[in-house]
Amino acid sequence: MKVGAVILELEEYNRGQLRADKTISFYNQRLAPFSIHVGSSTPIDAIGRDEVRSFMASLRDKYSPETVRATAVCIKRLFSWAKNEGIIAENPISNLTLPRTPRVDRPALTREEVNLLLNKGFRNSRAGHRWGTMLLLAIDTGLRVSELCALKLKDIKEDGRITVRRGKGSKDRVVFCGSRALQRTVNHRDNYRFKPAYRFRSYLWIGHNGSPTRPAAFRKALYFAGDRVGVKVNPHSLRRTFATMMLLNKADLFTLQELMGHADIATTRKYIPRDLDRLREVHRTASPGDML
């Protein structure tokens, strides 16, 4: 079977497995350059380890190490799936080592920066109240931007419990918010929500046009708020800030993993910047040399 046809077969399989649209799109984006490199009409069983290595080497000067590694993961998945489906007799890259990626610390927002965004980042308007409430809830729950924007009225309970429906990997999970975020969210729901169009009446975040707030709109609002107060912020930095603040407040890593909806705890660890002040304090209290 030709490479292009196998990639299409994998896409149909992923759809049948109810993979998220973003996941399917991600695979297509990463496999498209590979298909072009080897030729979409090339039989997949004619491709060996050397061709894959040559393609990976060609990416180094074009993309970040993270993108190169993600591409390698998708290619390994393609060949593994083809072997399991009987499309190829042997997987030529079953032992291919994934490229390493350097750890890059992406600092979380400080408490002062969060308060600055909440107090001065947004205009005193109905839309401004919505953006500020969404920011506070994101900081307090660690929700992904897609999960945050998809919240419905029934998903938030009076005790602060929030049901995340069909999050990443189409998995449901439960998270919690504190009293401050809950109070502001309820206040928004009761007093500041724009009138929704009939088919969108169940959604929590409604824009002035009557439709649910989209992730791109929230990103744009954060950009303008950050520019207004001199703070670099995006939805992902809010999630990282949640993880960092939870750990600083003595939450354990396994609880954090569950709240963030990660299948692998190694993914959770990537969200945590190396806090030199915290490391210094821990070493000061547990220094082996000082205990001799």
FILOKOL-955256 format. One line per field, with one value per residue: x, y, z of N, C-alpha, C in turn. Coordinates in nm, 3 decimals, decimal comma. Layout:
<gumars>
n.xx	X_...
n.yy	Y_...
n.zz	Z_...
ca.xx	X_...
ca.yy	Y_...
ca.zz	Z_...
c.xx	X_...
c.yy	Y_...
c.zz	Z_...
</gumars>
This chain:
<gumars>
n.xx	0,084_0,044_0,222_0,074_-0,189_-0,189_-0,158_-0,402_-0,568_-0,492_-0,587_-0,866_-0,896_-0,829_-1,040_-1,247_-1,185_-1,266_-1,092_-0,979_-1,053_-0,845_-0,625_-0,624_-0,584_-0,331_-0,169_-0,197_-0,074_0,190_0,264_0,236_0,466_0,648_0,532_0,559_0,836_0,924_0,763_0,436_0,326_0,491_0,544_0,474_0,608_0,847_1,001_1,265_1,468_1,678_1,572_1,385_1,549_1,698_1,500_1,429_1,667_1,665_1,486_1,596_1,709_1,492_1,279_1,174_1,328_1,126_0,918_1,041_1,076_0,806_0,719_0,868_0,750_0,493_0,553_0,660_0,432_0,273_0,404_0,401_0,126_0,063_0,199_0,060_-0,186_-0,136_-0,049_0,217_0,488_0,702_0,816_1,023_1,132_1,104_1,280_1,379_1,537_1,397_1,444_1,613_1,489_1,580_1,539_1,332_1,279_0,978_0,866_0,620_0,339_0,372_0,232_0,185_0,171_-0,056_-0,256_-0,233_-0,321_-0,585_-0,691_-0,634_-0,613_-0,833_-1,113_-1,369_-1,636_-1,908_-1,802_-1,536_-1,561_-1,625_-1,387_-1,201_-1,310_-1,290_-1,012_-0,943_-1,073_-0,939_-0,678_-0,733_-0,817_-0,671_-0,763_-0,760_-0,761_-0,953_-1,121_-1,208_-1,355_-1,559_-1,729_-2,043_-2,353_-2,456_-2,233_-2,097_-2,104_-2,256_-2,087_-1,837_-1,744_-1,646_-1,737_-1,560_-1,623_-1,557_-1,278_-0,928_-0,841_-1,096_-1,192_-1,374_-1,354_-1,320_-1,277_-1,187_-1,286_-1,192_-1,347_-1,342_-1,309_-1,536_-1,745_-1,717_-1,762_-2,028_-2,149_-2,098_-2,247_-2,507_-2,539_-2,378_-2,366_-2,394_-2,694_-2,778_-2,795_-3,067_-2,992_-2,756_-2,795_-2,723_-2,457_-2,179_-2,000_-2,074_-2,055_-2,090_-2,228_-2,402_-2,316_-2,113_-1,802_-1,498_-1,184_-0,980_-1,067_-1,043_-0,767_-0,686_-0,798_-0,649_-0,398_-0,423_-0,486_-0,251_-0,069_-0,158_-0,090_0,172_0,249_0,344_0,133_-0,059_-0,310_-0,188_0,014_-0,136_-0,225_0,017_0,087_-0,109_-0,025_0,228_0,167_0,001_0,181_0,361_0,196_0,189_0,062_0,052_0,232_0,095_-0,176_-0,197_-0,148_-0,384_-0,577_-0,503_-0,548_-0,368_-0,234_0,013_0,250_0,491_0,434_0,305_0,516_0,658_0,531_0,618_0,821_1,168_1,207_1,424_1,451_1,286_1,417_1,658_1,576_1,476_1,712_1,861_1,738_1,774_2,036_2,292_2,564_2,563_2,456_2,644
n.yy	-0,120_0,228_0,511_0,752_0,653_0,487_0,672_0,805_0,591_0,555_0,794_0,756_0,540_0,658_0,839_0,659_0,560_0,764_0,976_1,303_1,590_1,773_1,613_1,438_1,622_1,710_1,481_1,462_1,701_1,660_1,429_1,492_1,636_1,422_1,240_1,384_1,395_1,125_1,052_1,027_0,822_0,612_0,275_0,173_-0,040_-0,030_0,153_0,221_0,221_0,400_0,591_0,716_0,822_1,000_1,181_1,284_1,411_1,616_1,791_1,931_2,186_2,336_2,325_2,343_2,161_2,032_2,007_1,844_1,609_1,547_1,494_1,265_1,090_1,064_0,941_0,697_0,596_0,565_0,357_0,154_0,114_0,031_-0,210_-0,358_-0,374_-0,541_-0,437_-0,397_-0,629_-0,623_-0,391_-0,138_0,061_0,008_0,011_0,263_0,542_0,810_1,158_1,368_1,632_1,953_2,069_2,338_2,610_2,756_3,021_3,054_3,273_3,534_3,593_3,865_3,947_3,811_3,931_4,190_4,161_4,080_4,302_4,530_4,463_4,426_4,590_4,784_4,646_4,448_4,247_4,266_4,177_3,912_3,814_3,851_3,683_3,435_3,415_3,402_3,165_2,983_2,998_2,894_2,635_2,504_2,435_2,341_2,564_2,501_2,336_2,512_2,704_2,544_2,496_2,440_2,559_2,367_2,230_2,337_2,321_2,416_2,361_2,402_2,208_2,103_1,968_1,835_1,779_1,545_1,608_1,642_1,369_1,278_1,234_1,240_1,434_1,544_1,858_2,117_2,434_2,723_2,926_3,199_3,207_3,060_3,219_3,449_3,340_3,248_3,495_3,614_3,446_3,502_3,779_3,904_3,771_3,768_3,774_3,465_3,305_3,091_2,817_2,809_2,843_2,691_2,723_2,854_3,074_3,343_3,543_3,887_3,855_3,653_3,391_3,106_3,172_3,157_2,975_3,119_3,382_3,426_3,400_3,625_3,829_3,796_3,863_4,139_4,230_4,164_4,319_4,568_4,593_4,519_4,246_3,928_3,694_3,400_3,147_2,899_2,965_3,026_2,777_2,660_2,824_2,757_2,491_2,538_2,705_2,534_2,333_2,482_2,537_2,303_2,086_1,749_1,573_1,368_1,412_1,655_1,570_1,428_1,631_1,795_1,636_1,457_1,175_1,066_1,103_1,222_1,415_1,603_1,694_1,849_2,090_2,228_2,477_2,511_2,611_2,811_2,942_2,787_2,540_2,608_2,663_2,414_2,264_2,394_2,318_2,048_1,977_1,750_1,785_1,976_1,826_1,652
n.zz	0,000_-0,072_0,070_0,109_0,104_0,327_0,532_0,513_0,580_0,847_0,953_0,923_1,095_1,342_1,363_1,388_1,636_1,790_1,835_1,928_1,727_1,709_1,765_1,547_1,341_1,416_1,373_1,093_1,010_1,090_0,952_0,686_0,571_0,577_0,401_0,164_0,146_0,113_-0,092_-0,181_-0,331_-0,295_-0,205_0,126_0,242_0,120_0,240_0,453_0,757_0,704_0,526_0,688_0,889_0,733_0,662_0,914_0,982_0,799_0,906_1,115_1,083_1,026_1,205_1,552_1,829_1,975_1,787_1,598_1,746_1,799_1,540_1,486_1,669_1,559_1,314_1,400_1,517_1,290_1,145_1,336_1,369_1,107_1,098_1,295_1,172_0,966_0,728_0,666_0,681_0,860_1,107_1,029_1,187_1,452_1,666_1,660_1,795_1,970_1,907_2,143_2,348_2,455_2,790_2,847_3,044_3,107_3,250_3,508_3,572_3,814_4,143_4,171_3,903_3,816_3,976_3,878_3,615_3,664_3,798_3,643_3,380_3,212_3,060_3,226_3,177_3,043_2,878_2,961_3,224_3,176_3,053_3,264_3,458_3,334_3,318_3,592_3,666_3,504_3,609_3,859_3,820_3,622_3,373_3,027_2,744_2,554_2,701_2,896_2,747_2,657_2,866_3,025_3,170_3,345_3,421_3,635_3,978_4,291_4,500_4,406_4,241_3,919_3,615_3,357_3,033_2,787_2,753_2,664_2,462_2,466_2,722_3,026_3,326_3,669_3,817_4,055_4,190_4,382_4,645_4,576_4,292_4,226_4,325_4,168_3,915_3,935_3,978_3,733_3,568_3,657_3,629_3,430_3,191_2,838_2,641_2,521_2,193_2,099_2,060_2,192_2,459_2,677_2,729_2,920_2,880_2,698_2,412_2,287_2,054_2,095_2,076_2,183_2,352_2,180_2,181_2,042_2,065_2,339_2,370_2,227_2,383_2,617_2,520_2,464_2,720_2,860_2,719_2,792_3,061_3,069_3,086_2,984_2,856_2,796_2,717_2,779_2,956_3,178_3,259_3,323_3,533_3,720_3,780_3,895_4,118_4,264_4,344_4,496_4,703_4,838_4,712_4,591_4,332_4,199_4,248_4,117_3,856_3,802_3,823_3,613_3,399_3,274_3,109_3,154_3,405_3,351_3,167_3,324_3,480_3,302_3,296_3,507_3,615_3,699_4,009_4,148_4,395_4,560_4,543_4,660_4,922_5,006_4,991_5,182_5,419_5,416_5,371_5,311_5,371_5,578_5,778_5,862
ca.xx	0,000_0,122_0,233_-0,040_-0,309_-0,177_-0,184_-0,548_-0,626_-0,469_-0,680_-0,999_-0,891_-0,834_-1,178_-1,329_-1,154_-1,318_-0,986_-1,016_-1,022_-0,712_-0,526_-0,621_-0,520_-0,189_-0,105_-0,192_0,025_0,326_0,292_0,233_0,603_0,710_0,476_0,621_0,979_0,946_0,676_0,309_0,294_0,589_0,491_0,526_0,701_0,976_1,069_1,343_1,518_1,764_1,489_1,325_1,656_1,730_1,393_1,439_1,783_1,631_1,398_1,666_1,733_1,366_1,181_1,224_1,348_0,998_0,844_1,111_1,042_0,664_0,710_0,920_0,649_0,385_0,602_0,667_0,294_0,226_0,460_0,352_-0,013_0,064_0,240_-0,050_-0,297_-0,094_-0,016_0,358_0,525_0,792_0,829_1,167_1,179_1,052_1,382_1,431_1,543_1,339_1,540_1,595_1,458_1,633_1,437_1,324_1,194_0,884_0,823_0,479_0,310_0,382_0,108_0,168_0,129_-0,196_-0,340_-0,229_-0,410_-0,723_-0,736_-0,616_-0,594_-0,955_-1,198_-1,484_-1,751_-1,959_-1,702_-1,420_-1,590_-1,617_-1,246_-1,138_-1,362_-1,231_-0,873_-0,937_-1,113_-0,830_-0,571_-0,775_-0,853_-0,576_-0,832_-0,714_-0,845_-1,068_-1,211_-1,265_-1,455_-1,669_-1,809_-2,185_-2,407_-2,476_-2,105_-2,045_-2,191_-2,246_-1,978_-1,710_-1,707_-1,664_-1,725_-1,501_-1,680_-1,483_-1,153_-0,831_-0,859_-1,240_-1,210_-1,437_-1,289_-1,374_-1,182_-1,252_-1,243_-1,206_-1,464_-1,334_-1,339_-1,675_-1,833_-1,712_-1,825_-2,173_-2,188_-2,099_-2,361_-2,634_-2,550_-2,295_-2,365_-2,473_-2,808_-2,734_-2,887_-3,144_-2,921_-2,636_-2,838_-2,666_-2,314_-2,149_-1,935_-2,143_-2,009_-2,194_-2,306_-2,493_-2,259_-2,011_-1,668_-1,404_-1,048_-0,903_-1,110_-0,985_-0,624_-0,673_-0,828_-0,534_-0,288_-0,446_-0,475_-0,110_-0,004_-0,203_-0,023_0,311_0,267_0,332_0,039_-0,141_-0,383_-0,102_0,085_-0,229_-0,222_0,146_0,080_-0,188_0,059_0,333_0,110_-0,046_0,296_0,413_0,101_0,202_-0,011_0,144_0,240_-0,003_-0,304_-0,188_-0,163_-0,526_-0,651_-0,469_-0,594_-0,255_-0,225_0,148_0,298_0,603_0,377_0,279_0,643_0,705_0,464_0,669_0,952_1,260_1,202_1,553_1,431_1,231_1,523_1,756_1,518_1,473_1,849_1,907_1,683_1,806_2,172_2,366_2,689_2,537_2,411_2,756
ca.yy	0,000_0,351_0,588_0,844_0,576_0,439_0,787_0,824_0,480_0,584_0,901_0,695_0,458_0,750_0,889_0,549_0,548_0,888_1,068_1,443_1,649_1,836_1,506_1,393_1,729_1,712_1,372_1,497_1,807_1,608_1,324_1,546_1,654_1,291_1,186_1,457_1,361_0,990_1,033_0,968_0,702_0,508_0,170_0,191_-0,147_-0,003_0,256_0,164_0,307_0,506_0,697_0,789_0,901_1,110_1,280_1,350_1,500_1,733_1,879_1,995_2,328_2,400_2,323_2,334_2,023_1,975_1,969_1,729_1,491_1,516_1,432_1,129_1,011_1,036_0,844_0,568_0,551_0,523_0,227_0,057_0,082_-0,045_-0,348_-0,423_-0,396_-0,635_-0,366_-0,430_-0,751_-0,587_-0,248_-0,110_0,163_-0,026_0,045_0,396_0,625_0,942_1,266_1,433_1,775_2,021_2,125_2,483_2,661_2,861_3,064_3,082_3,410_3,556_3,637_4,007_3,959_3,766_4,036_4,304_4,128_4,078_4,434_4,639_4,413_4,425_4,708_4,771_4,623_4,311_4,160_4,266_4,090_3,774_3,777_3,841_3,564_3,320_3,408_3,356_3,024_2,906_2,994_2,819_2,497_2,444_2,387_2,379_2,671_2,439_2,288_2,630_2,765_2,450_2,476_2,471_2,600_2,250_2,169_2,399_2,298_2,516_2,327_2,426_2,096_2,131_1,850_1,860_1,676_1,518_1,683_1,583_1,224_1,251_1,184_1,325_1,436_1,643_1,949_2,199_2,574_2,780_3,010_3,326_3,182_3,015_3,334_3,537_3,270_3,253_3,633_3,635_3,371_3,563_3,923_3,962_3,691_3,819_3,691_3,368_3,254_2,981_2,689_2,819_2,890_2,609_2,752_2,950_3,195_3,390_3,672_3,987_3,811_3,548_3,258_3,075_3,228_3,064_2,985_3,225_3,511_3,437_3,427_3,764_3,913_3,787_3,937_4,282_4,257_4,159_4,436_4,687_4,602_4,479_4,108_3,833_3,591_3,326_3,044_2,792_3,015_3,017_2,637_2,639_2,896_2,671_2,380_2,590_2,752_2,418_2,267_2,571_2,529_2,169_1,979_1,646_1,565_1,273_1,482_1,754_1,497_1,398_1,755_1,850_1,545_1,399_1,030_1,032_1,203_1,293_1,534_1,699_1,751_1,947_2,217_2,286_2,538_2,491_2,728_2,810_2,981_2,672_2,440_2,656_2,650_2,272_2,219_2,453_2,243_1,906_1,964_1,639_1,834_2,044_1,729_1,568
ca.zz	0,000_-0,083_0,194_0,120_0,135_0,465_0,619_0,512_0,657_0,988_0,990_0,939_1,217_1,456_1,372_1,441_1,778_1,852_1,872_1,916_1,596_1,717_1,757_1,408_1,264_1,452_1,300_0,951_0,991_1,109_0,855_0,550_0,518_0,557_0,277_0,053_0,141_0,058_-0,206_-0,134_-0,409_-0,264_-0,116_0,261_0,278_0,055_0,319_0,561_0,863_0,651_0,471_0,801_0,951_0,642_0,674_1,044_0,978_0,718_0,983_1,226_1,057_0,991_1,314_1,689_1,873_2,016_1,666_1,538_1,825_1,776_1,408_1,498_1,739_1,464_1,215_1,469_1,532_1,158_1,112_1,435_1,334_0,982_1,132_1,367_1,078_0,863_0,603_0,644_0,754_0,968_1,134_1,017_1,283_1,586_1,765_1,632_1,915_1,950_1,938_2,273_2,344_2,574_2,879_2,842_3,151_3,070_3,383_3,535_3,617_3,957_4,205_4,139_3,764_3,806_4,033_3,787_3,504_3,712_3,845_3,547_3,244_3,130_3,074_3,315_3,090_3,053_2,817_3,048_3,338_3,128_3,036_3,395_3,525_3,267_3,360_3,731_3,671_3,444_3,708_3,977_3,786_3,529_3,254_2,895_2,691_2,486_2,806_2,961_2,659_2,633_2,987_3,020_3,300_3,431_3,457_3,757_4,092_4,397_4,592_4,339_4,154_3,777_3,531_3,225_2,945_2,663_2,746_2,573_2,456_2,484_2,858_3,126_3,456_3,762_3,881_4,157_4,199_4,514_4,671_4,504_4,151_4,216_4,346_4,051_3,803_3,957_3,957_3,587_3,514_3,695_3,605_3,325_3,069_2,727_2,607_2,420_2,092_2,157_2,059_2,276_2,591_2,784_2,746_3,026_2,830_2,578_2,362_2,259_1,938_2,138_2,057_2,283_2,336_2,119_2,236_1,977_2,120_2,473_2,350_2,184_2,498_2,706_2,459_2,484_2,863_2,895_2,659_2,866_3,192_3,058_3,129_2,874_2,902_2,700_2,791_2,829_3,074_3,291_3,302_3,389_3,661_3,808_3,826_3,983_4,244_4,338_4,407_4,600_4,814_4,897_4,642_4,544_4,186_4,146_4,248_4,011_3,731_3,781_3,801_3,482_3,294_3,203_3,116_3,199_3,501_3,291_3,103_3,431_3,524_3,204_3,321_3,630_3,599_3,811_4,099_4,217_4,535_4,632_4,552_4,758_5,056_5,040_5,015_5,307_5,532_5,406_5,319_5,371_5,427_5,705_5,877_5,904
c.xx	0,088_0,116_0,112_-0,168_-0,306_-0,207_-0,335_-0,618_-0,609_-0,563_-0,821_-1,005_-0,904_-0,974_-1,270_-1,306_-1,196_-1,206_-1,033_-0,975_-0,883_-0,602_-0,512_-0,552_-0,370_-0,114_-0,092_-0,085_0,167_0,362_0,296_0,375_0,675_0,662_0,537_0,766_1,001_0,864_0,549_0,273_0,394_0,526_0,554_0,624_0,835_1,058_1,138_1,388_1,599_1,682_1,427_1,430_1,694_1,626_1,404_1,557_1,752_1,544_1,474_1,685_1,604_1,272_1,250_1,245_1,218_0,918_0,908_1,076_0,897_0,644_0,758_0,819_0,537_0,428_0,612_0,527_0,240_0,275_0,413_0,210_-0,020_0,104_0,127_-0,167_-0,260_-0,062_0,129_0,392_0,613_0,796_0,977_1,220_1,130_1,151_1,443_1,424_1,488_1,443_1,508_1,562_1,513_1,520_1,445_1,228_1,107_0,820_0,674_0,463_0,329_0,246_0,080_0,119_-0,016_-0,289_-0,344_-0,322_-0,556_-0,776_-0,731_-0,608_-0,714_-1,040_-1,316_-1,611_-1,798_-1,859_-1,577_-1,439_-1,580_-1,470_-1,176_-1,183_-1,302_-1,085_-0,861_-0,972_-1,005_-0,714_-0,605_-0,801_-0,751_-0,642_-0,759_-0,810_-0,968_-1,170_-1,281_-1,379_-1,575_-1,759_-1,954_-2,236_-2,417_-2,345_-2,048_-2,146_-2,163_-2,135_-1,840_-1,664_-1,741_-1,642_-1,673_-1,546_-1,599_-1,363_-1,057_-0,839_-1,002_-1,270_-1,281_-1,353_-1,354_-1,260_-1,260_-1,202_-1,269_-1,323_-1,462_-1,370_-1,484_-1,771_-1,834_-1,778_-1,976_-2,226_-2,195_-2,221_-2,492_-2,650_-2,479_-2,299_-2,449_-2,587_-2,769_-2,840_-2,949_-3,063_-2,795_-2,670_-2,776_-2,520_-2,293_-2,096_-1,996_-2,091_-2,124_-2,279_-2,399_-2,441_-2,150_-1,877_-1,573_-1,265_-0,967_-0,939_-1,051_-0,835_-0,602_-0,698_-0,711_-0,416_-0,303_-0,436_-0,329_-0,035_-0,038_-0,126_0,122_0,342_0,249_0,247_-0,031_-0,212_-0,294_-0,022_-0,005_-0,229_-0,092_0,149_0,000_-0,101_0,163_0,279_0,057_0,069_0,356_0,323_0,086_0,115_0,091_0,129_0,132_-0,144_-0,308_-0,206_-0,310_-0,607_-0,625_-0,509_-0,483_-0,256_-0,091_0,199_0,419_0,555_0,352_0,408_0,692_0,643_0,525_0,806_1,038_1,266_1,328_1,541_1,380_1,338_1,626_1,704_1,515_1,613_1,901_1,859_1,722_1,948_2,248_2,497_2,671_2,499_2,526_2,805
c.yy	0,125_0,431_0,679_0,772_0,526_0,552_0,815_0,714_0,504_0,694_0,845_0,609_0,548_0,808_0,783_0,525_0,671_0,975_1,212_1,496_1,712_1,731_1,457_1,495_1,734_1,602_1,406_1,602_1,753_1,503_1,375_1,570_1,521_1,228_1,253_1,414_1,225_0,965_0,961_0,840_0,589_0,402_0,182_0,082_-0,133_0,100_0,190_0,267_0,424_0,621_0,782_0,876_1,021_1,220_1,356_1,448_1,627_1,833_1,966_2,145_2,406_2,418_2,316_2,188_1,955_1,927_1,849_1,601_1,450_1,449_1,288_1,037_0,971_0,932_0,705_0,509_0,498_0,382_0,119_0,014_-0,002_-0,190_-0,421_-0,456_-0,494_-0,570_-0,389_-0,551_-0,721_-0,435_-0,211_-0,010_0,135_0,013_0,183_0,482_0,763_1,049_1,330_1,580_1,840_2,074_2,277_2,529_2,774_2,910_3,089_3,229_3,419_3,599_3,784_4,027_3,917_3,874_4,160_4,281_4,134_4,218_4,542_4,593_4,428_4,549_4,680_4,762_4,480_4,213_4,151_4,177_3,943_3,731_3,759_3,717_3,438_3,304_3,353_3,207_2,936_2,891_2,900_2,672_2,428_2,391_2,429_2,483_2,614_2,390_2,404_2,688_2,674_2,431_2,518_2,500_2,482_2,189_2,223_2,384_2,401_2,486_2,346_2,314_2,130_2,003_1,892_1,746_1,667_1,611_1,617_1,432_1,182_1,194_1,287_1,322_1,544_1,726_2,034_2,342_2,624_2,875_3,140_3,308_3,140_3,133_3,426_3,471_3,272_3,395_3,666_3,568_3,444_3,707_3,976_3,886_3,757_3,722_3,594_3,344_3,127_2,852_2,691_2,855_2,811_2,641_2,861_3,082_3,236_3,528_3,765_3,948_3,695_3,407_3,232_3,137_3,122_3,082_3,098_3,363_3,532_3,467_3,574_3,859_3,912_3,868_4,088_4,319_4,260_4,279_4,563_4,704_4,555_4,340_4,016_3,715_3,528_3,215_2,935_2,837_3,013_2,874_2,605_2,708_2,817_2,560_2,428_2,631_2,636_2,350_2,352_2,569_2,387_2,063_1,876_1,629_1,474_1,334_1,585_1,688_1,470_1,523_1,813_1,759_1,486_1,247_0,986_1,143_1,280_1,419_1,642_1,770_1,859_2,084_2,292_2,346_2,509_2,619_2,727_2,849_2,864_2,565_2,480_2,636_2,504_2,222_2,273_2,372_2,095_1,881_1,850_1,686_1,900_1,946_1,641_1,608
c.zz	0,000_0,048_0,213_0,159_0,279_0,564_0,626_0,591_0,807_1,036_1,013_1,065_1,340_1,474_1,429_1,588_1,858_1,907_1,851_1,778_1,596_1,707_1,614_1,320_1,291_1,376_1,153_0,922_1,000_1,003_0,711_0,495_0,493_0,427_0,155_0,034_0,074_-0,068_-0,166_-0,209_-0,385_-0,175_0,022_0,299_0,207_0,132_0,438_0,663_0,809_0,594_0,581_0,868_0,864_0,652_0,805_1,047_0,900_0,794_1,083_1,207_1,031_1,110_1,449_1,727_1,915_1,895_1,598_1,614_1,803_1,641_1,413_1,567_1,642_1,360_1,277_1,487_1,400_1,126_1,209_1,402_1,207_1,006_1,201_1,275_0,967_0,729_0,566_0,730_0,874_0,983_1,132_1,119_1,424_1,696_1,742_1,758_1,885_1,984_2,073_2,253_2,470_2,660_2,877_2,952_3,098_3,198_3,393_3,573_3,768_4,011_4,173_3,996_3,746_3,860_3,944_3,668_3,547_3,743_3,737_3,402_3,154_3,159_3,167_3,231_3,107_2,993_2,903_3,169_3,297_3,115_3,171_3,471_3,465_3,308_3,501_3,739_3,610_3,541_3,822_3,948_3,696_3,403_3,127_2,838_2,621_2,588_2,874_2,876_2,637_2,754_2,965_3,162_3,396_3,481_3,588_3,870_4,202_4,498_4,529_4,250_4,009_3,698_3,394_3,134_2,816_2,650_2,649_2,578_2,477_2,622_2,945_3,254_3,542_3,817_3,981_4,149_4,341_4,525_4,592_4,356_4,132_4,228_4,224_3,930_3,815_3,933_3,807_3,525_3,538_3,649_3,481_3,193_2,961_2,697_2,495_2,313_2,147_2,165_2,145_2,421_2,705_2,812_2,851_2,971_2,697_2,539_2,329_2,139_1,970_2,122_2,161_2,249_2,283_2,180_2,173_2,032_2,259_2,463_2,315_2,301_2,597_2,651_2,486_2,632_2,907_2,840_2,738_2,997_3,188_3,108_3,008_2,920_2,784_2,777_2,850_2,951_3,197_3,347_3,374_3,525_3,763_3,866_3,926_4,118_4,328_4,412_4,518_4,723_4,866_4,833_4,594_4,393_4,128_4,145_4,136_3,874_3,700_3,752_3,663_3,367_3,211_3,219_3,174_3,291_3,448_3,220_3,206_3,473_3,428_3,227_3,438_3,607_3,721_3,893_4,185_4,363_4,618_4,649_4,656_4,901_5,100_5,071_5,148_5,428_5,531_5,357_5,387_5,436_5,562_5,815_5,927_6,043
</gumars>
